Amino acid sequence: MENVNLALRELHRVCRRNIIISIPNCSQPKVFQASGLAYHHWVDRSHVQFFTENTLRDILNKNGFSIEVLKYINPVIPEILFLSSWRFPMTIARFIGHLAVKIPLRKKYYMTLLVAACKNKKRSK
């Protein structure tokens, strides 16, 4: 749906208390741009709206919702891509990639934003 405000007003009208929304994370890290990588939703023509954490917070607040939970889900594991480019068998690349996720200082990238929002009694205009 191209008109997000219209959709959110309708959700506000029909929901009792809460909504749960899962959307693609459109904060593309500069390292991905430099590497020539993109999340699928950046090149998929069916995606007409692109949200970051901040733009999602703003639009939900403007349409009468208070965010209770906002989490990043669906981690990207670039180690698997790197290892498979060196012709590691995929089972080994996945295993090492999933071990790498547990490294404390490792930079984390996520594909999806998950939001649980509460309906405000009076919707702001």
C-alpha positions as CSV (number, residue, x, y, z in Angstrom):
1,M,0.0,0.0,0.0
2,E,1.5,3.3,-1.0
3,N,-0.3,5.5,1.5
4,V,1.1,4.4,4.8
5,N,-0.7,7.1,6.9
6,L,-4.1,5.8,5.5
7,A,-3.1,2.2,6.4
8,L,-2.1,3.2,9.9
9,R,-5.2,5.2,10.5
10,E,-7.2,2.1,9.5
11,L,-5.2,-0.1,11.8
12,H,-5.8,2.4,14.6
13,R,-9.5,2.3,13.9
14,V,-9.9,-1.5,13.8
15,C,-7.4,-2.7,16.4
16,R,-8.4,-3.0,20.1
17,R,-5.1,-2.4,21.8
18,N,-1.9,-3.5,20.0
19,I,-0.4,-4.1,16.6
20,I,2.6,-6.1,15.6
21,I,4.4,-5.0,12.5
22,S,7.4,-6.6,10.7
23,I,9.1,-4.6,8.0
24,P,12.4,-4.7,6.1
25,N,15.1,-2.7,7.8
26,C,16.1,-0.1,5.3
27,S,19.2,1.2,7.0
28,Q,21.8,0.0,4.5
29,P,25.2,0.0,6.1
30,K,27.9,1.8,4.1
31,V,30.0,-1.3,4.1
32,F,27.3,-3.0,2.1
33,Q,27.2,-0.2,-0.5
34,A,31.0,-0.3,-0.8
35,S,30.8,-4.1,-1.3
36,G,28.1,-3.9,-3.9
37,L,25.7,-5.8,-1.7
38,A,22.1,-4.8,-1.1
39,Y,19.2,-6.3,0.9
40,H,16.6,-7.9,-1.4
41,H,14.0,-5.3,-0.5
42,W,16.2,-2.6,-1.9
43,V,15.9,-4.1,-5.4
44,D,12.5,-5.7,-5.2
45,R,10.1,-3.4,-7.1
46,S,7.1,-4.5,-5.0
47,H,8.6,-2.5,-2.1
48,V,7.4,1.1,-2.3
49,Q,8.0,2.2,1.2
50,F,11.4,2.2,3.0
51,F,11.7,2.7,6.7
52,T,14.5,3.0,9.2
53,E,14.0,2.7,12.9
54,N,13.6,6.5,13.2
55,T,11.2,7.0,10.4
56,L,9.1,4.0,11.6
57,R,9.0,5.5,15.1
58,D,7.9,8.9,13.7
59,I,5.1,7.6,11.5
60,L,3.7,5.3,14.2
61,N,3.7,8.1,16.8
62,K,2.0,10.5,14.3
63,N,-0.7,7.9,13.7
64,G,-1.6,7.3,17.3
65,F,0.6,4.4,18.4
66,S,3.2,4.2,21.1
67,I,6.0,1.7,20.5
68,E,6.3,-0.8,23.3
69,V,9.0,-3.0,21.7
70,L,11.2,-2.4,18.7
71,K,13.7,-5.2,17.8
72,Y,16.0,-6.0,15.0
73,I,15.5,-9.6,13.8
74,N,16.8,-11.8,11.0
75,P,20.6,-11.3,11.3
76,V,22.8,-11.1,8.3
77,I,25.8,-13.4,8.6
78,P,28.4,-12.1,6.1
79,E,30.9,-14.7,7.2
80,I,28.9,-17.3,5.4
81,L,29.2,-15.3,2.2
82,F,32.9,-14.8,2.7
83,L,33.6,-18.5,3.4
84,S,31.5,-19.7,0.5
85,S,33.4,-17.4,-1.8
86,W,36.6,-19.3,-0.7
87,R,34.7,-22.6,-1.7
88,F,34.2,-23.8,1.8
89,P,31.3,-26.4,1.8
90,M,28.1,-24.6,2.8
91,T,27.6,-26.8,5.9
92,I,31.0,-25.7,7.2
93,A,30.5,-22.0,6.2
94,R,27.1,-22.0,8.1
95,F,28.7,-23.6,11.1
96,I,31.5,-21.1,11.3
97,G,29.2,-18.2,10.5
98,H,26.9,-19.1,13.4
99,L,29.9,-19.4,15.7
100,A,31.1,-15.9,14.5
101,V,27.7,-14.4,15.5
102,K,28.6,-15.1,19.2
103,I,31.8,-13.0,19.1
104,P,31.1,-10.1,21.5
105,L,32.6,-7.2,19.5
106,R,31.3,-8.3,16.1
107,K,29.3,-5.7,14.2
108,K,25.7,-7.0,13.8
109,Y,23.5,-6.3,10.8
110,Y,19.8,-7.2,10.6
111,M,17.3,-7.4,7.7
112,T,14.0,-6.9,9.6
113,L,12.5,-4.5,12.2
114,L,9.8,-6.0,14.5
115,V,7.5,-3.6,16.3
116,A,4.8,-4.1,18.9
117,A,2.9,-0.8,19.4
118,C,0.1,0.1,21.7
119,K,-2.9,2.1,20.4
120,N,-3.1,5.5,22.1
121,K,-6.6,6.4,23.3
122,K,-6.7,9.7,21.3
123,R,-5.0,9.6,18.0
124,S,-2.8,12.6,17.3
125,K,-3.7,14.5,14.1
